[in-house]
Amino acid sequence: IFSAILFQVLLGVLVLVSGFKIYFASLHQLGSIFLLFSIIYLFYQVSISQK
């Protein structure tokens, strides 16, 4: 999860530095979807293991 967050931060900075190029902005959005689903999956796994 930490590496996905770091990747998102770096992509966000790259989007700003590149002048909002659509390629980097799209990668940033796809990364956020991946990060969101990863966190949801992690919470799901933790809730299963606690039962």
MARKELO-274199 format. One record per residue (C-alpha): residue number from 0; residue in one letter; chain; x negated, y negated, z negated. Coordinates in steps of 0.05 Angstrom, whole numbers, plus 5000, padded with zeros to 4 digits. Example, Ala and Ser with C-alpha at 12.3 -4.5 7.8 and 13.67 -1.06 7.14 Angstrom:
BEGIN
+------+------+-------+------+------+------+
: resi : resn : chain :    X :    Y :    Z :
+------+------+-------+------+------+------+
:    0 :    A :     A : 4754 : 5090 : 4844 :
:    1 :    S :     A : 4727 : 5021 : 4857 :
+------+------+-------+------+------+------+
END
This chain:
BEGIN
+------+------+-------+------+------+------+
: resi : resn : chain :    X :    Y :    Z :
+------+------+-------+------+------+------+
:    0 :    I :     A : 5000 : 5000 : 5000 :
:    1 :    F :     A : 4943 : 4953 : 4983 :
:    2 :    S :     A : 4912 : 4961 : 5052 :
:    3 :    A :     A : 4979 : 4947 : 5085 :
:    4 :    I :     A : 4987 : 4883 : 5044 :
:    5 :    L :     A : 4916 : 4862 : 5061 :
:    6 :    F :     A : 4929 : 4876 : 5135 :
:    7 :    Q :     A : 4992 : 4833 : 5132 :
:    8 :    V :     A : 4954 : 4775 : 5100 :
:    9 :    L :     A : 4899 : 4779 : 5152 :
:   10 :    L :     A : 4949 : 4783 : 5209 :
:   11 :    G :     A : 4986 : 4723 : 5180 :
:   12 :    V :     A : 4922 : 4682 : 5179 :
:   13 :    L :     A : 4906 : 4705 : 5249 :
:   14 :    V :     A : 4974 : 4682 : 5273 :
:   15 :    L :     A : 4963 : 4613 : 5243 :
:   16 :    V :     A : 4892 : 4607 : 5270 :
:   17 :    S :     A : 4910 : 4631 : 5340 :
:   18 :    G :     A : 4964 : 4578 : 5347 :
:   19 :    F :     A : 5023 : 4626 : 5339 :
:   20 :    K :     A : 5007 : 4672 : 5397 :
:   21 :    I :     A : 5066 : 4718 : 5408 :
:   22 :    Y :     A : 5022 : 4780 : 5408 :
:   23 :    F :     A : 4995 : 4768 : 5338 :
:   24 :    A :     A : 5063 : 4745 : 5312 :
:   25 :    S :     A : 5095 : 4809 : 5338 :
:   26 :    L :     A : 5041 : 4851 : 5305 :
:   27 :    H :     A : 5053 : 4813 : 5240 :
:   28 :    Q :     A : 5128 : 4829 : 5244 :
:   29 :    L :     A : 5115 : 4903 : 5259 :
:   30 :    G :     A : 5067 : 4905 : 5201 :
:   31 :    S :     A : 5120 : 4876 : 5155 :
:   32 :    I :     A : 5169 : 4931 : 5176 :
:   33 :    F :     A : 5116 : 4984 : 5162 :
:   34 :    L :     A : 5100 : 4953 : 5095 :
:   35 :    L :     A : 5174 : 4949 : 5075 :
:   36 :    F :     A : 5187 : 5022 : 5093 :
:   37 :    S :     A : 5123 : 5044 : 5058 :
:   38 :    I :     A : 5145 : 5010 : 4993 :
:   39 :    I :     A : 5215 : 5039 : 4998 :
:   40 :    Y :     A : 5185 : 5109 : 5010 :
:   41 :    L :     A : 5138 : 5100 : 4951 :
:   42 :    F :     A : 5196 : 5080 : 4905 :
:   43 :    Y :     A : 5235 : 5140 : 4930 :
:   44 :    Q :     A : 5178 : 5188 : 4915 :
:   45 :    V :     A : 5168 : 5159 : 4846 :
:   46 :    S :     A : 5242 : 5165 : 4830 :
:   47 :    I :     A : 5243 : 5238 : 4852 :
:   48 :    S :     A : 5182 : 5255 : 4810 :
:   49 :    Q :     A : 5214 : 5225 : 4748 :
:   50 :    K :     A : 5275 : 5270 : 4751 :
+------+------+-------+------+------+------+
END
